[in-house]
């Protein structure tokens, strides 16, 4: 399988997981139940789920007032887009190793 296909599958899955986690955390917050840590939610964004996190923040209206999220998540997304663009444009290494 081509490395680019694997990357697309990974990005899709991590974003779905990130989006879902924001929804679950919001649901648990409403019911005063055990919550996910902010570090876990931010980690999901850092590992590639920033678009899902940003969508989850706005769809579920969750963590939108906290600067750590309202500034941090979009910043992570921009950095990831720039990094991915640079990798695909400049191809500093062979992406077809698989």
C-alpha positions in Angstrom: 0.0 0.0 0.0 1.3 3.4 -0.9 2.5 5.6 2.1 0.3 8.4 1.0 -2.8 6.2 1.2 -1.7 5.1 4.7 -1.3 8.7 5.7 -4.7 9.7 4.4 -6.3 6.8 6.3 -4.4 7.7 9.5 -5.4 11.4 9.3 -9.1 10.4 8.6 -9.2 8.1 11.6 -7.4 10.4 14.1 -9.7 13.3 13.1 -12.8 11.1 13.6 -11.5 10.0 17.0 -10.7 13.6 17.9 -14.2 14.9 16.9 -15.9 12.0 18.7 -13.9 12.7 21.9 -14.9 16.3 22.0 -18.6 15.2 21.7 -18.2 12.6 24.4 -16.4 15.1 26.7 -19.2 17.7 26.2 -21.8 15.1 26.9 -20.0 14.0 30.1 -19.6 17.7 31.2 -23.4 18.2 30.9 -24.1 15.2 33.1 -21.3 16.0 35.6 -19.5 12.7 34.9 -15.9 11.7 34.6 -14.2 13.8 31.9 -11.3 13.5 29.5 -8.3 15.6 30.4 -7.5 18.7 28.4 -4.1 17.2 27.8 -5.7 14.2 26.1 -7.9 16.4 23.9 -4.9 18.6 22.9 -2.7 15.4 22.3 -5.3 14.1 19.8 -4.9 17.4 17.9 -1.1 17.3 18.0 -1.1 13.7 16.6 -3.0 14.8 13.6 -6.6 15.3 14.8 -6.6 19.1 14.8 -9.3 19.5 12.1 -11.6 17.0 14.0 -10.8 18.9 17.3 -11.7 22.2 15.7 -14.9 20.9 14.2 -15.8 19.2 17.5 -15.2 22.5 19.4 -17.6 24.3 17.2 -20.3 21.6 16.6 -20.5 20.7 20.3 -19.7 24.3 21.5 -17.1 22.8 23.8 -13.8 24.4 25.0 -14.4 27.4 22.8 -13.8 30.0 25.6 -10.5 28.6 26.7 -7.5 30.3 24.9 -5.6 27.0 25.1 -8.1 25.6 22.7 -9.5 28.6 20.8 -6.0 29.7 19.9 -4.0 26.5 20.3 -6.1 24.1 18.1 -6.3 26.5 15.1 -2.5 27.1 15.4 -1.8 23.4 15.5 -4.0 22.9 12.4 -2.1 25.7 10.5 1.2 24.2 11.4 0.1 20.7 10.4 -1.2 22.0 7.0 2.1 23.8 6.4 4.1 20.8 7.4 2.1 18.4 5.2 2.2 20.8 2.3 6.0 21.1 2.6 6.3 17.3 2.7 4.1 16.8 -0.3 5.6 19.7 -2.3 9.3 19.3 -1.6 9.3 15.5 -1.0 12.4 15.5 1.3 12.1 11.7 1.5 10.5 8.9 -0.6 6.9 8.5 0.3 6.5 5.3 -1.7 8.6 3.1 0.6 5.7 0.6 1.1 
